Amino acid sequence: MLQKTINKENFNNSNLPNSGLSTTDKSARNSGLQLQLKQRALQENYRKSIITRKNYSSAHSIDTSLERKPTKKMQLRSQGRSSQIPLRKAKSALSSKPKREVPKRISRMKSAGSNDNSGFTTNNKSLMSQLSFKKVKVSKKMLRESLKTTNQCRKKTDKKKGLHYHLKTNKTALSMSRTYIKKRQYEKVQKYYVSHVSYYQGHRKVRRGYRRSQLHLLNYHLNSEEHGKKKLSDPSPFTNKRVVSPNTVPKGEIMTDSTPGVRSKPIGSVLNISIENIDEESKFELSSEQAKPEETSEEEVDPEGNKERKEIKPLHSFNSPMKQPRNLFCNCPMEEGISYVCTYGYKWIKSCFKNYDFDQNLEAYNALVEISNNKEIVDEATTSQIQKDLVRTFQKIDIFVTDDMKDKLLRVLKALVAYDPYSGYTQGINFITAALVVHCEESVTFWLCTGLFEKYEIRDLYSNQFEGMHTRIDHFKVYLQKYLPQIHAKFEEACFQPEIYMMNWILTFMCSYIPLKWLTKYFDEFFKHGWDSFHAICLSIHDFLQPTILKCEDIGEMKDCVNKMKENRDTITKESHFFKKADIEGSQEPASFFTSTRSSSDFTAFQRTRDEDWEAIFDFYETYIERFGDK
Amino acid sequence: MEKKKNKKVFLKVVIIGDSGVGKTSLIHRYTSTRFLQDFKPTIGAEFSNKEVVINGKTVVAQIWDTAGQERYQSLGISFYRGADCCGIVFDRSDHSSFENLDTWKNAFLKHGAPKEEGTFPFLVIGNKSDLDDGSLVKERDAQQWCADNGNLEYIETSAKDNTSVEEAFTKLIEKGMEREKVNLVELPDRMSQKNKTVNLQRDVAKDVNRKPQKKKCC
């Protein structure tokens, strides 16, 4: 109990987003592991939160620093850290002005025209340059160190996973009694689960730091007049301009770290450098999206550039927001006075961001689009990959066949990459954006995606060698064993692993499985219940198909059976029957295959049966959500 | 009847190659004899079974379709294991996919870890031959590459026109069977099927090495 209370305090102090913990904990509760798991997780987190308060650099290094004996590099590192701490203290003493608490990025962006901030910046300007000077020096060592330690940390977590997985594949284990194996598996899943809860906690912090650095980048670009031209000649605009203060550090060194050719390296360097500056600079980020970006940026970014900056105007003036005509494809009712989204979209965006300002976020999005055109930030390989995939996204639905829609999705996806190049683009994201763009305006789609990625942890699915995906699949397996033991037994008997199809389900977030019409309901539920609703829908699909699955004889049949509903979706040719026909300029005639080979009566009959199927599935879904809620 | 069943040979065929070169289309053409109209990027991996009779033997080929995006390679690794033969596909109208053949082959040998690195049966497939606008990858170049990389066989196909798709897969399966003869004893139906199921676990090979450590923990 003591530990718990302390832990809570610690969490509040460190001001971490603990949504990750809460959602995963929730699901843990459902699977009946609650007490043990919780305690362990709390202990882990407690251990970490203490250390993380000392060291903000990277969560991975913390993990290992506990268990390893101090090496030379470690000592170096600790020296560097000790040099930071007094500075930080001094700074906090200086900034005695009332700090406003701004919990979320959007609200931060929204808080326009604050006066106390600009005062703050001028006061601490000299201190700032000192701070950043010392920090960059440290960060070079720390970068190397933390990259090493992350690798070690990864290996360690792998080991933990390995235990649980090995048991399943081990032949001797198979020869043991089945019940015993199951019991052991369950235990291993638990252990693995706990390790992941803490792992996410650490990982999330790193990304959070990076996101902040991204906002900086955005600010930088907003204020530089010559977009594109300047950046191309300058190999690393952000590391150079933002972190390195005038009197410090040979620029060449930093730039060698971030040569544009190697993709992973510059990201790492930017990442680590930016993380150290979080505390000091997060204040300044407040100003990044504000009404008068010129004023604040002058003092903040680079004294060298002062002369240039004074003449610079922001990309778009915030006083005259560009209002775009409605460009939605759904027939949903609209919220009053808002032309960007339908009621569903409005609900969703509200659940992601408390105070969402459509006009300002449109501006921010436009700026990001501008940035994403820079080939250093979104390289050509990524762009061509996205283009390749967009030609293969929902091509049976006429609104997605048009060039206009493809351009739109391309812009959104590129902006997403520019927003978080650390994660980049992965196939599957294209389906999610495509599913959302039906209900939302372009910019809203983008921010909704970021909300999904961060608040609902979808980004974790794709990053770090698909760690998150594997965790989710493991959770699902536990659910399957609990709620549908017959299917589970059948799969076990045939040595069929649900990974084969679950990978597709999770990475496309069911968007390529559920028909577009029903996706609306699915998203609606997801924004309400979070990942519970994902597991519930998976279970209900299995439940619906249970009789046929049990009849299957071999693996191939099982796989086909589980994907049966998906094929139903694929054969449907006029999905947009439910949606308005695309009436944008330059829309093309859909490809010839689009006009179906089915006769119309066939088509309607088919549609009816399919709708009945999905209604049945969503009936199952509701019972599952209730059952989840009970426990 | 039982005897006949036991004669079934199970083969695992893995198809790799760059994104968008037509791996899924080729496999779909072969297994269901139709050209896939609705293109979709393969996410993760998929497989389909096809039963064929080759040289009087019934062969059940489990053909694995992998994702082409570079990012998915880390997932694909687990599918490479236990493969009997491998088809590397490139798009003849896309020269970069041809240049990537090297990386694909090396990645397969590294992660699939077949016993015989030098003689593992590969087949290089140049797809999309129907797009003839003069700028296709020339057969001579492709043959040259194959000769340089251990005398691999090369075949040109088109999933759209159905030119020599069947031929390509038959070749692949024959090669796999030759390898099977050398290496493996025929197993009873059920057993062999079990062996052919795919391990999706991460780092299975590493785990095997870690056995002693694991016992300590328990």
Boltz contact constraints between the chains, C-beta under 6 A:
constraints:
  - contact:
      token1: [A, 158]
      token2: [B, 203]
      max_distance: 6.0
  - contact:
      token1: [A, 162]
      token2: [B, 207]
      max_distance: 6.0
  - contact:
      token1: [A, 163]
      token2: [B, 214]
      max_distance: 6.0
  - contact:
      token1: [A, 165]
      token2: [B, 201]
      max_distance: 6.0
  - contact:
      token1: [A, 166]
      token2: [B, 207]
      max_distance: 6.0
  - contact:
      token1: [A, 169]
      token2: [B, 199]
      max_distance: 6.0
  - contact:
      token1: [A, 169]
      token2: [B, 204]
      max_distance: 6.0
  - contact:
      token1: [A, 388]
      token2: [B, 20]
      max_distance: 6.0
  - contact:
      token1: [A, 389]
      token2: [B, 41]
      max_distance: 6.0
  - contact:
      token1: [A, 392]
      token2: [B, 39]
      max_distance: 6.0
  - contact:
      token1: [A, 392]
      token2: [B, 40]
      max_distance: 6.0
  - contact:
      token1: [A, 392]
      token2: [B, 41]
      max_distance: 6.0
  - contact:
      token1: [A, 396]
      token2: [B, 38]
      max_distance: 6.0
  - contact:
      token1: [A, 426]
      token2: [B, 71]
      max_distance: 6.0
  - contact:
      token1: [A, 427]
      token2: [B, 41]
      max_distance: 6.0
  - contact:
      token1: [A, 427]
      token2: [B, 43]
      max_distance: 6.0
  - contact:
      token1: [A, 427]
      token2: [B, 69]
      max_distance: 6.0
  - contact:
      token1: [A, 428]
      token2: [B, 43]
      max_distance: 6.0
  - contact:
      token1: [A, 465]
      token2: [B, 74]
      max_distance: 6.0
  - contact:
      token1: [A, 466]
      token2: [B, 75]
      max_distance: 6.0
  - contact:
      token1: [A, 495]
      token2: [B, 194]
      max_distance: 6.0
  - contact:
      token1: [A, 495]
      token2: [B, 197]
      max_distance: 6.0
  - contact:
      token1: [A, 497]
      token2: [B, 200]
      max_distance: 6.0
  - contact:
      token1: [A, 499]
      token2: [B, 200]
      max_distance: 6.0
  - contact:
      token1: [A, 503]
      token2: [B, 44]
      max_distance: 6.0
  - contact:
      token1: [A, 504]
      token2: [B, 43]
      max_distance: 6.0
  - contact:
      token1: [A, 504]
      token2: [B, 44]
      max_distance: 6.0
  - contact:
      token1: [A, 507]
      token2: [B, 43]
      max_distance: 6.0
  - contact:
      token1: [A, 508]
      token2: [B, 43]
      max_distance: 6.0
  - contact:
      token1: [A, 556]
      token2: [B, 49]
      max_distance: 6.0
  - contact:
      token1: [A, 570]
      token2: [B, 38]
      max_distance: 6.0
  - contact:
      token1: [A, 593]
      token2: [B, 37]
      max_distance: 6.0
